[in-house]
Amino acid sequence: MRARRAVRETVSGLPREFWWLWTSTLVNRLGAFVATFMALYLTLDRGYSATYAGLVAALHGLGGVISSLGGGVMTDRLGRRPTLLIAQASTAVSVALLGFVRDPVAIAGVAFLVGMASNASRPAVQAMMADIVRPEDRIRAFSLNYWAINLGFAISSMAAGFIAEASYLAGFLIEAAMTMACAILVFLRLPESRPDETVETATARSDDAVSLGTVLRDGRFMSVVGLSFLVALIFQQGSVGLPVAMGEAGFTPAEYGMAIAVNGVLIVVLQIPVTRFIEHRDPRRLLVVSSILAGYGFGLTAFAGSVGVIALTVCVWTLAEIVNAPTQTGLVVRLSPLHGRGRYQGMYTMSWAVAGLVAPLLSGFVIDRFGAEWLWASCAVVGTVAGLGYGALMRRVPEEKAAAAGEPEVGVRAQPEVGAG
């Protein structure tokens, strides 16, 4: 009864539109096969070198960096719903095309397009979620969305291996079909949530228009972006630094798989109960503690001599990830002007995309030049710097006022469901 009540309290009070958006996220991640087996597809099935596979992965990531800003601008100018439709439909088409192209230059070019299309939807999803969920419920909403992402990815990662054994092409086509299903779901069930422009807001926007230049000149927000980049560099080590370091230490790929699986399992199991614990707590403390916990979680890897101990360190930084992700996304919303949420979310998304490009190069250089122990020590230092940065920054962030129960945010449309008949 207690567990049932906890689940009910966690999911209650959120608008119907949020749950359609949540369902779209889950379906999207359930079909995310290509990113999992792309390297195997290129090296084993197509016979290309590991260097070429790395180049394709880098181009995919570069596409994501560029579209983070482009998707943010589209979210503000075209609207959340049109951006989602364009991004998801483009992803479906480009992923299907990637399964058929054979020329190495064409594969690299299409992989770049896939990276652009798939990442363009993220600012729109986050902006729409901020539009339709009351301020006091946003941490809970972002946590539930993050839980859906990881649940879907955990299932798709397991399924990808079986699908790849049968047919790589089937994996491309299944992902394309599920992504197109997300676009259809958005078209049928999600109304536009972009704030209406009354006479007052239209005048305000003409006097103080929100552009990418506005975002870049917002020193407080760009400080958040910089701190987010540091935290992202740390978390990226779970997939780039840790496998390399474990391989050099004599561990097998299967042992790395067992250790890193703890991350996904803990997120699925703990995200909801931890969210209930942190939902109404001081975000400054949460960001400070989670940043330091992430840094020292990876730092402890330097003293891990067995798979079991490495798994324990994974538990430490996974807890930091569970706390940090929704809290940091909520902070971005608090610092974003109402009519600039897309651009602000795009800049925030770009910090993670850039970290995804930099982290493999940085970790490889540190391990080759100085050894893995220096990488883990660097993580502890970076986590400490990020924690101190959040502590100083949050003193200047004003408190967010909660909306009255059932009261939508000022300027947000109240529309009937699209396609509801």
TIMI-575592 format. One record per residue (C-alpha): y, z, x; residue number from 1; residue in one letter. Coordinates in pm, whole numbers, plus 50000, padded with zeros to 5 digits. Layout:
BEGIN
+-------+-------+-------+------+------+
!    yy !    zz !    xx ! resi ! resn !
+-------+-------+-------+------+------+
!     Y !     Z !     X !  NUM !    A !
...
+-------+-------+-------+------+------+
END
This chain:
BEGIN
+-------+-------+-------+------+------+
!    yy !    zz !    xx ! resi ! resn !
+-------+-------+-------+------+------+
! 50000 ! 50000 ! 50000 !    1 !    M !
! 50239 ! 50083 ! 50282 !    2 !    R !
! 50171 ! 49752 ! 50456 !    3 !    A !
! 50210 ! 49562 ! 50129 !    4 !    R !
! 50541 ! 49733 ! 50060 !    5 !    R !
! 50664 ! 49656 ! 50413 !    6 !    A !
! 50581 ! 49287 ! 50371 !    7 !    V !
! 50749 ! 49277 ! 50030 !    8 !    R !
! 51066 ! 49436 ! 50166 !    9 !    E !
! 51069 ! 49194 ! 50458 !   10 !    T !
! 51054 ! 48879 ! 50246 !   11 !    V !
! 51245 ! 48995 ! 49938 !   12 !    S !
! 51607 ! 48914 ! 49861 !   13 !    G !
! 51621 ! 48583 ! 50052 !   14 !    L !
! 51731 ! 48274 ! 49854 !   15 !    P !
! 51485 ! 48007 ! 49744 !   16 !    R !
! 51655 ! 47748 ! 49966 !   17 !    E !
! 51574 ! 47960 ! 50270 !   18 !    F !
! 51204 ! 47951 ! 50190 !   19 !    W !
! 51205 ! 47572 ! 50155 !   20 !    W !
! 51378 ! 47553 ! 50494 !   21 !    L !
! 51124 ! 47802 ! 50632 !   22 !    W !
! 50837 ! 47590 ! 50495 !   23 !    T !
! 50985 ! 47281 ! 50658 !   24 !    S !
! 50999 ! 47464 ! 50992 !   25 !    T !
! 50637 ! 47579 ! 50960 !   26 !    L !
! 50508 ! 47232 ! 50869 !   27 !    V !
! 50706 ! 47082 ! 51156 !   28 !    N !
! 50558 ! 47323 ! 51411 !   29 !    R !
! 50206 ! 47289 ! 51270 !   30 !    L !
! 50226 ! 46922 ! 51361 !   31 !    G !
! 50377 ! 46966 ! 51709 !   32 !    A !
! 50085 ! 46819 ! 51903 !   33 !    F !
! 50252 ! 46572 ! 52140 !   34 !    V !
! 50438 ! 46824 ! 52355 !   35 !    A !
! 50112 ! 47010 ! 52412 !   36 !    T !
! 49899 ! 46720 ! 52533 !   37 !    F !
! 50162 ! 46477 ! 52670 !   38 !    M !
! 50084 ! 46552 ! 53036 !   39 !    A !
! 49709 ! 46517 ! 52976 !   40 !    L !
! 49764 ! 46195 ! 52781 !   41 !    Y !
! 49966 ! 46037 ! 53060 !   42 !    L !
! 49743 ! 46148 ! 53351 !   43 !    T !
! 49394 ! 46140 ! 53200 !   44 !    L !
! 49412 ! 45879 ! 52925 !   45 !    D !
! 49671 ! 45639 ! 53070 !   46 !    R !
! 49594 ! 45707 ! 53439 !   47 !    G !
! 49950 ! 45775 ! 53557 !   48 !    Y !
! 50039 ! 46015 ! 53838 !   49 !    S !
! 50147 ! 46375 ! 53794 !   50 !    A !
! 50488 ! 46275 ! 53931 !   51 !    T !
! 50532 ! 46017 ! 53657 !   52 !    Y !
! 50421 ! 46270 ! 53394 !   53 !    A !
! 50683 ! 46511 ! 53528 !   54 !    G !
! 50950 ! 46238 ! 53509 !   55 !    L !
! 50863 ! 46169 ! 53145 !   56 !    V !
! 50878 ! 46542 ! 53066 !   57 !    A !
! 51221 ! 46561 ! 53234 !   58 !    A !
! 51350 ! 46264 ! 53033 !   59 !    L !
! 51220 ! 46426 ! 52715 !   60 !    H !
! 51410 ! 46741 ! 52805 !   61 !    G !
! 51725 ! 46545 ! 52896 !   62 !    L !
! 51718 ! 46384 ! 52554 !   63 !    G !
! 51710 ! 46731 ! 52403 !   64 !    G !
! 52012 ! 46841 ! 52608 !   65 !    V !
! 52220 ! 46545 ! 52491 !   66 !    I !
! 52120 ! 46573 ! 52125 !   67 !    S !
! 52198 ! 46945 ! 52113 !   68 !    S !
! 52568 ! 46860 ! 52115 !   69 !    L !
! 52528 ! 46539 ! 51916 !   70 !    G !
! 52327 ! 46717 ! 51648 !   71 !    G !
! 52589 ! 46989 ! 51629 !   72 !    G !
! 52870 ! 46738 ! 51572 !   73 !    V !
! 52664 ! 46556 ! 51308 !   74 !    M !
! 52591 ! 46888 ! 51134 !   75 !    T !
! 52962 ! 46956 ! 51090 !   76 !    D !
! 53073 ! 46599 ! 51013 !   77 !    R !
! 52787 ! 46454 ! 50806 !   78 !    L !
! 52643 ! 46779 ! 50672 !   79 !    G !
! 52331 ! 46986 ! 50731 !   80 !    R !
! 52103 ! 46792 ! 50498 !   81 !    R !
! 52186 ! 46438 ! 50622 !   82 !    P !
! 52146 ! 46553 ! 50984 !   83 !    T !
! 51804 ! 46701 ! 50909 !   84 !    L !
! 51693 ! 46384 ! 50731 !   85 !    L !
! 51812 ! 46155 ! 51012 !   86 !    I !
! 51665 ! 46374 ! 51287 !   87 !    A !
! 51326 ! 46425 ! 51123 !   88 !    Q !
! 51285 ! 46063 ! 51015 !   89 !    A !
! 51385 ! 45944 ! 51364 !   90 !    S !
! 51139 ! 46188 ! 51521 !   91 !    T !
! 50856 ! 46063 ! 51301 !   92 !    A !
! 50923 ! 45698 ! 51388 !   93 !    V !
! 50970 ! 45756 ! 51762 !   94 !    S !
! 50659 ! 45978 ! 51793 !   95 !    V !
! 50446 ! 45714 ! 51618 !   96 !    A !
! 50592 ! 45445 ! 51847 !   97 !    L !
! 50514 ! 45657 ! 52154 !   98 !    L !
! 50144 ! 45642 ! 52064 !   99 !    G !
! 50143 ! 45261 ! 52082 !  100 !    F !
! 50363 ! 45173 ! 52381 !  101 !    V !
! 50182 ! 45107 ! 52710 !  102 !    R !
! 50445 ! 44994 ! 52959 !  103 !    D !
! 50552 ! 45289 ! 53183 !  104 !    P !
! 50923 ! 45212 ! 53143 !  105 !    V !
! 50882 ! 45187 ! 52765 !  106 !    A !
! 50689 ! 45517 ! 52754 !  107 !    I !
! 50967 ! 45692 ! 52948 !  108 !    A !
! 51236 ! 45543 ! 52724 !  109 !    G !
! 51061 ! 45636 ! 52400 !  110 !    V !
! 50989 ! 45989 ! 52531 !  111 !    A !
! 51364 ! 46024 ! 52589 !  112 !    F !
! 51426 ! 45916 ! 52228 !  113 !    L !
! 51166 ! 46163 ! 52101 !  114 !    V !
! 51342 ! 46443 ! 52289 !  115 !    G !
! 51676 ! 46343 ! 52138 !  116 !    M !
! 51549 ! 46311 ! 51782 !  117 !    A !
! 51337 ! 46626 ! 51777 !  118 !    S !
! 51610 ! 46853 ! 51916 !  119 !    N !
! 51889 ! 46714 ! 51697 !  120 !    A !
! 51766 ! 46905 ! 51393 !  121 !    S !
! 51797 ! 47253 ! 51547 !  122 !    R !
! 52174 ! 47304 ! 51504 !  123 !    P !
! 52144 ! 47186 ! 51142 !  124 !    A !
! 51859 ! 47427 ! 51066 !  125 !    V !
! 52044 ! 47724 ! 51215 !  126 !    Q !
! 52375 ! 47633 ! 51050 !  127 !    A !
! 52209 ! 47586 ! 50711 !  128 !    M !
! 52033 ! 47920 ! 50745 !  129 !    M !
! 52365 ! 48089 ! 50821 !  130 !    A !
! 52522 ! 47917 ! 50519 !  131 !    D !
! 52264 ! 48020 ! 50260 !  132 !    I !
! 52168 ! 48372 ! 50378 !  133 !    V !
! 52395 ! 48675 ! 50335 !  134 !    R !
! 52529 ! 48823 ! 50662 !  135 !    P !
! 52329 ! 49145 ! 50625 !  136 !    E !
! 52005 ! 48945 ! 50586 !  137 !    D !
! 52052 ! 48699 ! 50872 !  138 !    R !
! 51864 ! 48890 ! 51141 !  139 !    I !
! 51567 ! 48913 ! 50906 !  140 !    R !
! 51594 ! 48543 ! 50816 !  141 !    A !
! 51617 ! 48430 ! 51179 !  142 !    F !
! 51318 ! 48652 ! 51265 !  143 !    S !
! 51108 ! 48502 ! 50987 !  144 !    L !
! 51202 ! 48152 ! 51101 !  145 !    N !
! 51114 ! 48239 ! 51461 !  146 !    Y !
! 50782 ! 48379 ! 51337 !  147 !    W !
! 50711 ! 48050 ! 51156 !  148 !    A !
! 50788 ! 47853 ! 51474 !  149 !    I !
! 50544 ! 48057 ! 51680 !  150 !    N !
! 50273 ! 48069 ! 51414 !  151 !    L !
! 50290 ! 47693 ! 51374 !  152 !    G !
! 50291 ! 47636 ! 51750 !  153 !    F !
! 49994 ! 47870 ! 51804 !  154 !    A !
! 49787 ! 47681 ! 51548 !  155 !    I !
! 49898 ! 47336 ! 51665 !  156 !    S !
! 49826 ! 47423 ! 52030 !  157 !    S !
! 49467 ! 47512 ! 51944 !  158 !    M !
! 49426 ! 47205 ! 51725 !  159 !    A !
! 49579 ! 46972 ! 51986 !  160 !    A !
! 49284 ! 47014 ! 52220 !  161 !    G !
! 49032 ! 46912 ! 51956 !  162 !    F !
! 49247 ! 46622 ! 51837 !  163 !    I !
! 49297 ! 46497 ! 52194 !  164 !    A !
! 48921 ! 46494 ! 52253 !  165 !    E !
! 48877 ! 46270 ! 51951 !  166 !    A !
! 49183 ! 46045 ! 51986 !  167 !    S !
! 49526 ! 46085 ! 52148 !  168 !    Y !
! 49663 ! 45822 ! 51910 !  169 !    L !
! 49553 ! 46035 ! 51615 !  170 !    A !
! 49763 ! 46321 ! 51753 !  171 !    G !
! 50074 ! 46102 ! 51767 !  172 !    F !
! 50020 ! 45971 ! 51414 !  173 !    L !
! 49944 ! 46314 ! 51265 !  174 !    I !
! 50262 ! 46459 ! 51415 !  175 !    E !
! 50462 ! 46162 ! 51287 !  176 !    A !
! 50316 ! 46206 ! 50937 !  177 !    A !
! 50385 ! 46581 ! 50925 !  178 !    M !
! 50740 ! 46534 ! 51053 !  179 !    T !
! 50803 ! 46272 ! 50786 !  180 !    M !
! 50663 ! 46518 ! 50532 !  181 !    A !
! 50932 ! 46763 ! 50647 !  182 !    C !
! 51199 ! 46498 ! 50588 !  183 !    A !
! 51064 ! 46436 ! 50237 !  184 !    I !
! 51063 ! 46812 ! 50170 !  185 !    L !
! 51427 ! 46838 ! 50282 !  186 !    V !
! 51520 ! 46541 ! 50062 !  187 !    F !
! 51351 ! 46680 ! 49752 !  188 !    L !
! 51415 ! 47053 ! 49778 !  189 !    R !
! 51712 ! 47136 ! 50000 !  190 !    L !
! 52070 ! 47094 ! 49874 !  191 !    P !
! 52361 ! 47050 ! 50111 !  192 !    E !
! 52494 ! 47388 ! 50222 !  193 !    S !
! 52803 ! 47285 ! 50418 !  194 !    R !
! 53106 ! 47490 ! 50302 !  195 !    P !
! 53333 ! 47321 ! 50050 !  196 !    D !
! 53681 ! 47230 ! 50160 !  197 !    E !
! 53931 ! 47382 ! 49920 !  198 !    T !
! 54298 ! 47296 ! 49960 !  199 !    V !
! 54343 ! 47605 ! 50177 !  200 !    E !
! 54046 ! 47538 ! 50403 !  201 !    T !
! 54133 ! 47169 ! 50435 !  202 !    A !
! 54485 ! 47263 ! 50546 !  203 !    T !
! 54344 ! 47521 ! 50789 !  204 !    A !
! 54113 ! 47265 ! 50940 !  205 !    R !
! 54392 ! 47011 ! 50984 !  206 !    S !
! 54600 ! 47276 ! 51160 !  207 !    D !
! 54317 ! 47412 ! 51371 !  208 !    D !
! 54039 ! 47152 ! 51379 !  209 !    A !
! 53710 ! 47255 ! 51533 !  210 !    V !
! 53599 ! 47013 ! 51805 !  211 !    S !
! 53375 ! 47039 ! 52108 !  212 !    L !
! 53691 ! 47113 ! 52303 !  213 !    G !
! 53751 ! 47409 ! 52072 !  214 !    T !
! 53404 ! 47539 ! 52151 !  215 !    V !
! 53452 ! 47497 ! 52525 !  216 !    L !
! 53787 ! 47680 ! 52513 !  217 !    R !
! 53635 ! 47974 ! 52325 !  218 !    D !
! 53584 ! 48200 ! 52625 !  219 !    G !
! 53401 ! 48473 ! 52436 !  220 !    R !
! 53152 ! 48231 ! 52286 !  221 !    F !
! 53099 ! 48040 ! 52611 !  222 !    M !
! 53021 ! 48376 ! 52773 !  223 !    S !
! 52741 ! 48411 ! 52516 !  224 !    V !
! 52621 ! 48060 ! 52605 !  225 !    V !
! 52616 ! 48152 ! 52975 !  226 !    G !
! 52425 ! 48475 ! 52909 !  227 !    L !
! 52187 ! 48286 ! 52682 !  228 !    S !
! 52122 ! 48042 ! 52966 !  229 !    F !
! 52033 ! 48329 ! 53200 !  230 !    L !
! 51795 ! 48483 ! 52947 !  231 !    V !
! 51640 ! 48143 ! 52878 !  232 !    A !
! 51579 ! 48092 ! 53253 !  233 !    L !
! 51378 ! 48415 ! 53250 !  234 !    I !
! 51168 ! 48334 ! 52946 !  235 !    F !
! 51097 ! 47981 ! 53075 !  236 !    Q !
! 50903 ! 48137 ! 53364 !  237 !    Q !
! 50617 ! 48212 ! 53125 !  238 !    G !
! 50537 ! 47842 ! 53113 !  239 !    S !
! 50666 ! 47719 ! 53451 !  240 !    V !
! 50666 ! 47996 ! 53713 !  241 !    G !
! 50372 ! 48205 ! 53592 !  242 !    L !
! 50104 ! 47929 ! 53594 !  243 !    P !
! 50210 ! 47810 ! 53939 !  244 !    V !
! 50213 ! 48162 ! 54082 !  245 !    A !
! 49877 ! 48247 ! 53926 !  246 !    M !
! 49728 ! 47925 ! 54063 !  247 !    G !
! 49848 ! 48004 ! 54414 !  248 !    E !
! 49704 ! 48355 ! 54380 !  249 !    A !
! 49359 ! 48212 ! 54304 !  250 !    G !
! 49349 ! 48254 ! 53926 !  251 !    F !
! 49192 ! 47976 ! 53718 !  252 !    T !
! 49367 ! 47780 ! 53440 !  253 !    P !
! 49145 ! 47958 ! 53188 !  254 !    A !
! 49268 ! 48296 ! 53314 !  255 !    E !
! 49628 ! 48182 ! 53279 !  256 !    Y !
! 49547 ! 48064 ! 52927 !  257 !    G !
! 49408 ! 48405 ! 52837 !  258 !    M !
! 49713 ! 48583 ! 52976 !  259 !    A !
! 49973 ! 48361 ! 52811 !  260 !    I !
! 49787 ! 48365 ! 52478 !  261 !    A !
! 49896 ! 48728 ! 52451 !  262 !    V !
! 50252 ! 48603 ! 52405 !  263 !    N !
! 50175 ! 48399 ! 52095 !  264 !    G !
! 49945 ! 48658 ! 51942 !  265 !    V !
! 50198 ! 48939 ! 51983 !  266 !    L !
! 50481 ! 48734 ! 51833 !  267 !    I !
! 50271 ! 48650 ! 51527 !  268 !    V !
! 50153 ! 49011 ! 51486 !  269 !    V !
! 50471 ! 49203 ! 51577 !  270 !    L !
! 50766 ! 48981 ! 51478 !  271 !    Q !
! 50786 ! 49108 ! 51119 !  272 !    I !
! 50736 ! 49483 ! 51184 !  273 !    P !
! 50973 ! 49477 ! 51484 !  274 !    V !
! 51231 ! 49296 ! 51271 !  275 !    T !
! 51217 ! 49578 ! 51017 !  276 !    R !
! 51283 ! 49822 ! 51301 !  277 !    F !
! 51580 ! 49636 ! 51453 !  278 !    I !
! 51736 ! 49481 ! 51142 !  279 !    E !
! 52023 ! 49729 ! 51101 !  280 !    H !
! 52051 ! 49855 ! 51459 !  281 !    R !
! 52334 ! 49801 ! 51705 !  282 !    D !
! 52306 ! 49438 ! 51830 !  283 !    P !
! 52475 ! 49529 ! 52159 !  284 !    R !
! 52201 ! 49772 ! 52250 !  285 !    R !
! 51935 ! 49528 ! 52134 !  286 !    L !
! 52070 ! 49248 ! 52354 !  287 !    L !
! 52119 ! 49475 ! 52655 !  288 !    V !
! 51773 ! 49629 ! 52629 !  289 !    V !
! 51595 ! 49299 ! 52556 !  290 !    S !
! 51762 ! 49123 ! 52852 !  291 !    S !
! 51669 ! 49400 ! 53096 !  292 !    I !
! 51321 ! 49427 ! 52947 !  293 !    L !
! 51269 ! 49051 ! 52991 !  294 !    A !
! 51383 ! 49060 ! 53354 !  295 !    G !
! 51173 ! 49359 ! 53453 !  296 !    Y !
! 50878 ! 49239 ! 53246 !  297 !    G !
! 50857 ! 48933 ! 53470 !  298 !    F !
! 50956 ! 49141 ! 53772 !  299 !    G !
! 50645 ! 49357 ! 53727 !  300 !    L !
! 50433 ! 49045 ! 53776 !  301 !    T !
! 50488 ! 49089 ! 54150 !  302 !    A !
! 50262 ! 49398 ! 54134 !  303 !    F !
! 49995 ! 49245 ! 53907 !  304 !    A !
! 49666 ! 49178 ! 54083 !  305 !    G !
! 49442 ! 49106 ! 53786 !  306 !    S !
! 49448 ! 48913 ! 53461 !  307 !    V !
! 49458 ! 49238 ! 53265 !  308 !    G !
! 49768 ! 49364 ! 53443 !  309 !    V !
! 49936 ! 49023 ! 53408 !  310 !    I !
! 49860 ! 49040 ! 53035 !  311 !    A !
! 50035 ! 49377 ! 53024 !  312 !    L !
! 50347 ! 49228 ! 53184 !  313 !    T !
! 50331 ! 48951 ! 52923 !  314 !    V !
! 50338 ! 49224 ! 52656 !  315 !    C !
! 50659 ! 49363 ! 52806 !  316 !    V !
! 50859 ! 49041 ! 52812 !  317 !    W !
! 50714 ! 48925 ! 52479 !  318 !    T !
! 50859 ! 49237 ! 52314 !  319 !    L !
! 51193 ! 49144 ! 52471 !  320 !    A !
! 51160 ! 48792 ! 52329 !  321 !    E !
! 51084 ! 48922 ! 51979 !  322 !    I !
! 51400 ! 49134 ! 51983 !  323 !    V !
! 51629 ! 48892 ! 52166 !  324 !    N !
! 51574 ! 48567 ! 51974 !  325 !    A !
! 51694 ! 48665 ! 51624 !  326 !    P !
! 51962 ! 48903 ! 51754 !  327 !    T !
! 52116 ! 48641 ! 51981 !  328 !    Q !
! 52108 ! 48374 ! 51709 !  329 !    T !
! 52281 ! 48618 ! 51474 !  330 !    G !
! 52550 ! 48679 ! 51735 !  331 !    L !
! 52615 ! 48304 ! 51761 !  332 !    V !
! 52672 ! 48291 ! 51385 !  333 !    V !
! 52913 ! 48585 ! 51400 !  334 !    R !
! 53123 ! 48409 ! 51664 !  335 !    L !
! 53120 ! 48068 ! 51492 !  336 !    S !
! 53403 ! 47959 ! 51259 !  337 !    P !
! 53282 ! 47862 ! 50913 !  338 !    L !
! 53349 ! 47488 ! 50953 !  339 !    H !
! 53233 ! 47472 ! 51315 !  340 !    G !
! 52887 ! 47622 ! 51288 !  341 !    R !
! 52712 ! 47298 ! 51378 !  342 !    G !
! 52904 ! 47249 ! 51702 !  343 !    R !
! 52867 ! 47615 ! 51799 !  344 !    Y !
! 52495 ! 47613 ! 51726 !  345 !    Q !
! 52462 ! 47287 ! 51918 !  346 !    G !
! 52624 ! 47439 ! 52226 !  347 !    M !
! 52397 ! 47743 ! 52199 !  348 !    Y !
! 52089 ! 47521 ! 52161 !  349 !    T !
! 52199 ! 47324 ! 52468 !  350 !    M !
! 52189 ! 47641 ! 52680 !  351 !    S !
! 51814 ! 47664 ! 52617 !  352 !    W !
! 51761 ! 47293 ! 52667 !  353 !    A !
! 51940 ! 47300 ! 53003 !  354 !    V !
! 51737 ! 47605 ! 53104 !  355 !    A !
! 51424 ! 47407 ! 53022 !  356 !    G !
! 51535 ! 47143 ! 53274 !  357 !    L !
! 51654 ! 47381 ! 53546 !  358 !    V !
! 51376 ! 47642 ! 53533 !  359 !    A !
! 51090 ! 47420 ! 53665 !  360 !    P !
! 51300 ! 47298 ! 53959 !  361 !    L !
! 51433 ! 47644 ! 54040 !  362 !    L !
! 51102 ! 47828 ! 54016 !  363 !    S !
! 50922 ! 47562 ! 54220 !  364 !    G !
! 51184 ! 47583 ! 54495 !  365 !    F !
! 51177 ! 47964 ! 54510 !  366 !    V !
! 50795 ! 47983 ! 54515 !  367 !    I !
! 50760 ! 47712 ! 54781 !  368 !    D !
! 51042 ! 47841 ! 55001 !  369 !    R !
! 51019 ! 48219 ! 54964 !  370 !    F !
! 50707 ! 48307 ! 54766 !  371 !    G !
! 50634 ! 48415 ! 54409 !  372 !    A !
! 50744 ! 48776 ! 54475 !  373 !    E !
! 51101 ! 48653 ! 54523 !  374 !    W !
! 51086 ! 48467 ! 54191 !  375 !    L !
! 50985 ! 48784 ! 54005 !  376 !    W !
! 51248 ! 48989 ! 54187 !  377 !    A !
! 51507 ! 48727 ! 54091 !  378 !    S !
! 51402 ! 48758 ! 53727 !  379 !    C !
! 51468 ! 49133 ! 53740 !  380 !    A !
! 51812 ! 49073 ! 53892 !  381 !    V !
! 51903 ! 48802 ! 53640 !  382 !    V !
! 51786 ! 49021 ! 53351 !  383 !    G !
! 52002 ! 49308 ! 53475 !  384 !    T !
! 52306 ! 49081 ! 53510 !  385 !    V !
! 52251 ! 48944 ! 53158 !  386 !    A !
! 52212 ! 49296 ! 53016 !  387 !    G !
! 52535 ! 49414 ! 53180 !  388 !    L !
! 52707 ! 49098 ! 53058 !  389 !    G !
! 52603 ! 49156 ! 52698 !  390 !    Y !
! 52713 ! 49519 ! 52723 !  391 !    G !
! 53062 ! 49417 ! 52835 !  392 !    A !
! 53090 ! 49124 ! 52595 !  393 !    L !
! 52983 ! 49305 ! 52279 !  394 !    M !
! 53265 ! 49559 ! 52314 !  395 !    R !
! 53501 ! 49274 ! 52222 !  396 !    R !
! 53299 ! 49142 ! 51927 !  397 !    V !
! 53432 ! 49259 ! 51587 !  398 !    P !
! 53199 ! 49416 ! 51332 !  399 !    E !
! 53061 ! 49177 ! 51073 !  400 !    E !
! 53131 ! 49260 ! 50711 !  401 !    K !
! 52836 ! 49238 ! 50473 !  402 !    A !
! 52874 ! 49028 ! 50162 !  403 !    A !
! 52828 ! 49183 ! 49824 !  404 !    A !
! 52482 ! 49152 ! 49676 !  405 !    A !
! 52427 ! 48807 ! 49530 !  406 !    G !
! 52771 ! 48688 ! 49643 !  407 !    E !
! 52765 ! 48361 ! 49838 !  408 !    P !
! 52981 ! 48316 ! 50143 !  409 !    E !
! 53333 ! 48198 ! 50068 !  410 !    V !
! 53355 ! 47819 ! 50044 !  411 !    G !
! 52979 ! 47755 ! 50021 !  412 !    V !
! 52865 ! 47527 ! 49744 !  413 !    R !
! 52646 ! 47657 ! 49465 !  414 !    A !
! 52439 ! 47347 ! 49380 !  415 !    Q !
! 52126 ! 47287 ! 49177 !  416 !    P !
! 51819 ! 47193 ! 49372 !  417 !    E !
! 51806 ! 46831 ! 49474 !  418 !    V !
! 51516 ! 46651 ! 49319 !  419 !    G !
! 51429 ! 46937 ! 49089 !  420 !    A !
! 51437 ! 46711 ! 48791 !  421 !    G !
+-------+-------+-------+------+------+
END
